[in-house]
C-alpha cells in the first residue's frame, strides 16, 4: 500500500490565492504526513462527517479523467466556468493537458473523499518525534 493508506486527516487547507491544497494527516501516531497539491485548477470533496481516513490517492491522466468523471458533474459545473471557461470538451482537454494537469482521486476508508485537478502531488512523511526519538523525512 501507499505511504498514505489508513492516514487520518487532521486538517486540510485550500489556498485559493496560491492554487494549493494541503492535507495534514497522521498514521497510528507514528508518522505525520503532509500531502500537497500544487497548481490546483479544480476540486470536489464530499463528506457528511468530520472524520476522514484515506484509503489511497490515485493519479490519472486527463484522458482517464474524462472517462472517469461523471458527465453530469462537468455539465453542471460548465455553467460556472469550471474549471475555467471553455467552449467544448476538446478545448477543456487541450487546456488541462497544456497546464500539465493530473486527476487525483482521493479514495476513503471512511469520511472525506473526492478528487483534485492539479499539476503535482508531493508527500512528505516525518516520524512523530513526540512518540519516538528518531526522525526521518521521505518524499514522493
C-alpha positions as CSV (number, residue, x, y, z in Angstrom):
1,X,0.0,0.0,0.0
2,X,1.0,3.6,-0.3
3,X,2.6,5.9,2.3
4,X,-0.9,7.4,2.9
5,X,-3.0,4.3,3.4
6,X,-5.1,4.5,6.6
7,X,-3.8,8.0,7.4
8,X,-6.3,10.0,9.4
9,X,-7.0,13.5,8.0
10,X,-6.3,16.0,10.8
11,X,-6.9,19.1,8.7
12,X,-6.8,20.3,5.1
13,X,-6.4,23.8,3.7
14,X,-7.5,25.2,0.4
15,X,-5.2,28.1,-0.6
16,X,-7.2,29.7,-3.4
17,X,-4.7,32.6,-4.0
18,X,-1.7,30.2,-4.4
19,X,-3.6,27.4,-6.1
20,X,-2.7,24.8,-3.4
21,X,-4.4,22.2,-1.3
22,X,-2.6,20.8,1.7
23,X,-3.7,17.8,3.8
24,X,-2.2,17.2,7.2
25,X,-2.5,13.5,8.2
26,X,-1.3,11.1,10.9
27,X,-0.7,7.4,10.8
28,X,-1.1,5.5,14.1
29,X,0.6,8.4,15.9
30,X,3.9,7.2,14.4
31,X,4.0,9.3,11.2
32,X,2.9,12.8,10.4
33,X,2.3,13.2,6.7
34,X,1.7,16.4,4.6
35,X,0.2,15.9,1.2
36,X,0.5,19.0,-1.0
37,X,-1.2,19.6,-4.4
38,X,0.1,22.4,-6.4
39,X,-1.2,24.4,-9.4
40,X,-4.8,23.3,-8.5
41,X,-7.4,24.1,-11.1
42,X,-10.3,22.4,-9.5
43,X,-11.5,20.0,-6.8
44,X,-14.6,18.4,-5.4
45,X,-14.8,16.9,-1.9
46,X,-17.7,15.1,-0.3
47,X,-18.3,14.1,3.3
48,X,-21.1,14.4,5.7
49,X,-18.9,13.8,8.8
50,X,-15.9,15.4,10.4
51,X,-13.6,12.3,10.3
52,X,-11.6,11.2,7.2
53,X,-9.4,8.2,6.8
54,X,-7.6,7.9,3.4
55,X,-7.6,4.6,1.7
56,X,-5.4,5.9,-1.2
57,X,-4.9,8.7,-3.7
58,X,-4.7,7.5,-7.3
59,X,-3.2,9.6,-10.1
60,X,-4.8,9.6,-13.6
61,X,-4.1,11.4,-16.8
62,X,-6.6,13.9,-18.2
63,X,-7.8,11.4,-20.8
64,X,-8.5,8.9,-18.0
65,X,-10.2,11.8,-16.0
66,X,-12.6,12.4,-18.9
67,X,-13.6,8.8,-18.8
68,X,-14.0,8.6,-15.0
69,X,-15.6,11.9,-14.2
70,X,-19.4,12.0,-14.2
71,X,-20.6,13.9,-17.3
72,X,-23.3,15.3,-15.1
73,X,-20.7,17.0,-12.9
74,X,-19.0,18.6,-15.9
75,X,-22.3,19.8,-17.4
76,X,-23.4,21.2,-14.1
77,X,-20.1,23.0,-13.4
78,X,-19.8,24.2,-17.0
79,X,-22.3,27.0,-16.3
80,X,-19.9,28.2,-13.6
81,X,-16.8,28.2,-15.8
82,X,-15.4,25.1,-14.1
83,X,-12.5,24.6,-14.0
84,X,-12.3,27.6,-16.4
85,X,-14.4,28.9,-19.3
86,X,-14.3,26.6,-22.3
87,X,-16.4,26.1,-25.4
88,X,-16.3,22.3,-25.8
89,X,-14.8,19.2,-24.4
90,X,-11.8,19.2,-26.8
91,X,-10.9,22.7,-25.6
92,X,-11.2,21.6,-22.0
93,X,-8.9,18.6,-22.6
94,X,-6.3,20.6,-24.5
95,X,-6.1,23.3,-21.9
96,X,-5.8,20.8,-19.0
97,X,-3.0,19.0,-20.9
98,X,-1.2,22.3,-21.7
99,X,-1.3,23.1,-17.9
100,X,0.2,19.6,-17.1
101,X,-2.9,18.8,-15.0
102,X,-3.4,15.4,-13.4
103,X,-6.5,14.0,-11.9
104,X,-6.0,12.8,-8.3
105,X,-8.8,10.6,-6.9
106,X,-9.0,10.6,-3.1
107,X,-10.4,7.2,-2.0
108,X,-11.7,6.9,1.5
109,X,-11.9,4.2,4.1
110,X,-14.2,6.5,6.0
111,X,-15.3,10.1,5.6
112,X,-13.9,12.6,3.1
113,X,-13.5,11.5,-0.5
114,X,-13.3,13.3,-3.8
115,X,-10.9,14.5,-6.5
116,X,-8.4,17.2,-7.3
117,X,-7.2,18.6,-10.6
118,X,-3.6,19.7,-10.0
119,X,-0.2,19.7,-11.7
120,X,1.6,17.9,-8.9
121,X,1.2,16.0,-5.6
122,X,4.0,15.9,-3.1
123,X,4.1,13.6,0.0
124,X,6.3,14.5,3.0
125,X,6.4,11.8,5.8
126,X,8.0,12.5,9.1
127,X,8.4,10.3,12.2
128,X,6.4,11.6,15.1
129,X,9.3,12.6,17.3
130,X,6.9,13.1,20.3
131,X,6.4,9.3,20.3
132,X,9.9,8.3,19.3
133,X,13.4,9.8,19.3
134,X,14.2,9.3,15.6
135,X,13.2,11.5,12.7
136,X,13.0,10.6,9.0
137,X,11.8,12.6,6.0
138,X,10.7,10.8,2.8
139,X,9.5,12.4,-0.3
140,X,7.3,11.1,-3.1
